[in-house]
Each structure stands twice: as C-alpha cells, then as structure tokens.
Amino acid sequence: LHANSLQCTNGRQDVGSGNGGRWADGACTSREYGDTTDLMGSAQYNQPVINSYFWDAGNFGRGNEITDGGRAGTPRTYTLRPWGGTAANRAVKFTDPRSGDTYYIELRQPAGYDQYLQSGPSGNRGVRIVRADKANSWAVNSLIIPPSTRPFAGYYNGRHAWQAGQTFTTHAGTTVRIDSVSAASAS
C-alpha cells in the first residue's frame, strides 16, 4: 500500500515492534507516504519504480532481481546495480537473526524509472534500506530507514540514501556497512 518512512524524534537509527501495533520506542512513528523516492510514497509525479520490498511482496519481475542473503551471520559482500534498471541481482534482502525482520538493500541511481534522480537531491542517490512497516501490520506497507530518522519538513525528504563509509545497525544489532557507491554499482 504505502511507502512510509521511519521517523524518530530522538534520532534512533532503527526500532523494533512493540505492543498493539506500535513501535517499541514511543519517539518513533511511521510517516505515511514518507518515502519520497518510491511510487507508493509522495513521489507519484516522478513515476519512480517501487522499492524492492514491494517488488518481492508482489512477486514482480523475472525472479532474479533480488538476491536472498538469508539469515545474517558471517560477514558477506554484495554488489548492487541500480534498482531502476533491468539487471539481475540489483538488490539484496537479509533476515536479522535476532529480530527475524527482513531488510532490503538497493542502489538508487539515475537509471530506468529512476532517471529523474539525475536532477533531484543528491541525498536520494545511493543505497537505500527498506523493510516491512510492522507498525501498520494490517497491510503491506514498506518502511524506508534513512540515514537520519529525525522528522523532515515539508513533503519531500532530500536525504533518503546511505553513502559510502556509513554503517547502519538494525535495532537487534546486525550491521550493514556501505563500502562503495558509484553511478553503476555499490557494495
């Protein structure tokens, strides 16, 4: 349904599910339509592609677009290609071994349906981290986890993507390090 964004007034990087369809940290919310680089967010005028979580949930494509990394554990390196393109293995998903949450990692660069990123904010080009929005478990909603979860002003966030050298840590402690980002690939 909607491409939401994690927002935490305390800047928390990620949060687990709590009771009654809420987040475990009361400072965190799901900003409805907050993923402004997704067709199902506040970005319809650009017509970008849907994110890899929705792609997987809808069983779209050829079936080789998303690499299943399985349960996280030993360190591994993956190469991503621009998600808006047509290459195989252009996103990776993994399951956090402690929380059971599944995360999707994709490279968003000006390619295919994401060509509009060429003239958009540079903070939306790079690696995006997405997972199921469990605070809205009644439907298939995605949740982008941007480098800063602090609330953004207006409708559009110009900083959805992670850049080389940044590290994301799930609420259960699994880390994802962004080694490199270029126009053609990321690892």
Secondary structure as a PSIPRED ss2 file (coil, helix, strand):
# PSIPRED VFORMAT (PSIPRED V4.0)

   1 L C   1.000  0.000  0.000
   2 H C   1.000  0.000  0.000
   3 A E   0.000  0.000  1.000
   4 N E   0.000  0.000  1.000
   5 S E   0.000  0.000  1.000
   6 L E   0.000  0.000  1.000
   7 Q E   0.000  0.000  1.000
   8 C E   0.000  0.000  1.000
   9 T C   1.000  0.000  0.000
  10 N C   1.000  0.000  0.000
  11 G C   1.000  0.000  0.000
  12 R C   1.000  0.000  0.000
  13 Q C   1.000  0.000  0.000
  14 D C   1.000  0.000  0.000
  15 V C   1.000  0.000  0.000
  16 G C   1.000  0.000  0.000
  17 S E   0.000  0.000  1.000
  18 G C   1.000  0.000  0.000
  19 N C   1.000  0.000  0.000
  20 G C   1.000  0.000  0.000
  21 G C   1.000  0.000  0.000
  22 R C   1.000  0.000  0.000
  23 W E   0.000  0.000  1.000
  24 A C   1.000  0.000  0.000
  25 D C   1.000  0.000  0.000
  26 G C   1.000  0.000  0.000
  27 A C   1.000  0.000  0.000
  28 C E   0.000  0.000  1.000
  29 T E   0.000  0.000  1.000
  30 S E   0.000  0.000  1.000
  31 R E   0.000  0.000  1.000
  32 E C   1.000  0.000  0.000
  33 Y C   1.000  0.000  0.000
  34 G C   1.000  0.000  0.000
  35 D C   1.000  0.000  0.000
  36 T C   1.000  0.000  0.000
  37 T C   1.000  0.000  0.000
  38 D C   1.000  0.000  0.000
  39 L C   1.000  0.000  0.000
  40 M C   1.000  0.000  0.000
  41 G C   1.000  0.000  0.000
  42 S C   1.000  0.000  0.000
  43 A C   1.000  0.000  0.000
  44 Q C   1.000  0.000  0.000
  45 Y C   1.000  0.000  0.000
  46 N C   1.000  0.000  0.000
  47 Q C   1.000  0.000  0.000
  48 P C   1.000  0.000  0.000
  49 V C   1.000  0.000  0.000
  50 I C   1.000  0.000  0.000
  51 N C   1.000  0.000  0.000
  52 S H   0.000  1.000  0.000
  53 Y H   0.000  1.000  0.000
  54 F H   0.000  1.000  0.000
  55 W H   0.000  1.000  0.000
  56 D H   0.000  1.000  0.000
  57 A H   0.000  1.000  0.000
  58 G C   1.000  0.000  0.000
  59 N C   1.000  0.000  0.000
  60 F C   1.000  0.000  0.000
  61 G C   1.000  0.000  0.000
  62 R C   1.000  0.000  0.000
  63 G C   1.000  0.000  0.000
  64 N C   1.000  0.000  0.000
  65 E C   1.000  0.000  0.000
  66 I E   0.000  0.000  1.000
  67 T E   0.000  0.000  1.000
  68 D E   0.000  0.000  1.000
  69 G E   0.000  0.000  1.000
  70 G E   0.000  0.000  1.000
  71 R E   0.000  0.000  1.000
  72 A C   1.000  0.000  0.000
  73 G C   1.000  0.000  0.000
  74 T C   1.000  0.000  0.000
  75 P C   1.000  0.000  0.000
  76 R C   1.000  0.000  0.000
  77 T C   1.000  0.000  0.000
  78 Y C   1.000  0.000  0.000
  79 T C   1.000  0.000  0.000
  80 L E   0.000  0.000  1.000
  81 R C   1.000  0.000  0.000
  82 P E   0.000  0.000  1.000
  83 W C   1.000  0.000  0.000
  84 G C   1.000  0.000  0.000
  85 G C   1.000  0.000  0.000
  86 T C   1.000  0.000  0.000
  87 A C   1.000  0.000  0.000
  88 A C   1.000  0.000  0.000
  89 N C   1.000  0.000  0.000
  90 R C   1.000  0.000  0.000
  91 A E   0.000  0.000  1.000
  92 V E   0.000  0.000  1.000
  93 K E   0.000  0.000  1.000
  94 F E   0.000  0.000  1.000
  95 T E   0.000  0.000  1.000
  96 D C   1.000  0.000  0.000
  97 P C   1.000  0.000  0.000
  98 R C   1.000  0.000  0.000
  99 S C   1.000  0.000  0.000
 100 G C   1.000  0.000  0.000
 101 D C   1.000  0.000  0.000
 102 T E   0.000  0.000  1.000
 103 Y E   0.000  0.000  1.000
 104 Y E   0.000  0.000  1.000
 105 I E   0.000  0.000  1.000
 106 E E   0.000  0.000  1.000
 107 L E   0.000  0.000  1.000
 108 R E   0.000  0.000  1.000
 109 Q C   1.000  0.000  0.000
 110 P C   1.000  0.000  0.000
 111 A C   1.000  0.000  0.000
 112 G H   0.000  1.000  0.000
 113 Y H   0.000  1.000  0.000
 114 D H   0.000  1.000  0.000
 115 Q H   0.000  1.000  0.000
 116 Y H   0.000  1.000  0.000
 117 L H   0.000  1.000  0.000
 118 Q H   0.000  1.000  0.000
 119 S C   1.000  0.000  0.000
 120 G C   1.000  0.000  0.000
 121 P C   1.000  0.000  0.000
 122 S H   0.000  1.000  0.000
 123 G H   0.000  1.000  0.000
 124 N H   0.000  1.000  0.000
 125 R C   1.000  0.000  0.000
 126 G E   0.000  0.000  1.000
 127 V E   0.000  0.000  1.000
 128 R E   0.000  0.000  1.000
 129 I E   0.000  0.000  1.000
 130 V E   0.000  0.000  1.000
 131 R E   0.000  0.000  1.000
 132 A E   0.000  0.000  1.000
 133 D C   1.000  0.000  0.000
 134 K H   0.000  1.000  0.000
 135 A H   0.000  1.000  0.000
 136 N H   0.000  1.000  0.000
 137 S C   1.000  0.000  0.000
 138 W C   1.000  0.000  0.000
 139 A C   1.000  0.000  0.000
 140 V C   1.000  0.000  0.000
 141 N C   1.000  0.000  0.000
 142 S E   0.000  0.000  1.000
 143 L E   0.000  0.000  1.000
 144 I E   0.000  0.000  1.000
 145 I C   1.000  0.000  0.000
 146 P C   1.000  0.000  0.000
 147 P C   1.000  0.000  0.000
 148 S C   1.000  0.000  0.000
 149 T C   1.000  0.000  0.000
 150 R C   1.000  0.000  0.000
 151 P C   1.000  0.000  0.000
 152 F C   1.000  0.000  0.000
 153 A C   1.000  0.000  0.000
 154 G C   1.000  0.000  0.000
 155 Y C   1.000  0.000  0.000
 156 Y C   1.000  0.000  0.000
 157 N C   1.000  0.000  0.000
 158 G C   1.000  0.000  0.000
 159 R C   1.000  0.000  0.000
 160 H C   1.000  0.000  0.000
 161 A C   1.000  0.000  0.000
 162 W E   0.000  0.000  1.000
 163 Q C   1.000  0.000  0.000
 164 A C   1.000  0.000  0.000
 165 G C   1.000  0.000  0.000
 166 Q C   1.000  0.000  0.000
 167 T E   0.000  0.000  1.000
 168 F E   0.000  0.000  1.000
 169 T E   0.000  0.000  1.000
 170 T C   1.000  0.000  0.000
 171 H C   1.000  0.000  0.000
 172 A C   1.000  0.000  0.000
 173 G C   1.000  0.000  0.000
 174 T C   1.000  0.000  0.000
 175 T E   0.000  0.000  1.000
 176 V E   0.000  0.000  1.000
 177 R E   0.000  0.000  1.000
 178 I C   1.000  0.000  0.000
 179 D C   1.000  0.000  0.000
 180 S C   1.000  0.000  0.000
 181 V E   0.000  0.000  1.000
 182 S C   1.000  0.000  0.000
 183 A C   1.000  0.000  0.000
 184 A C   1.000  0.000  0.000
 185 S C   1.000  0.000  0.000
 186 A E   0.000  0.000  1.000
 187 S C   1.000  0.000  0.000
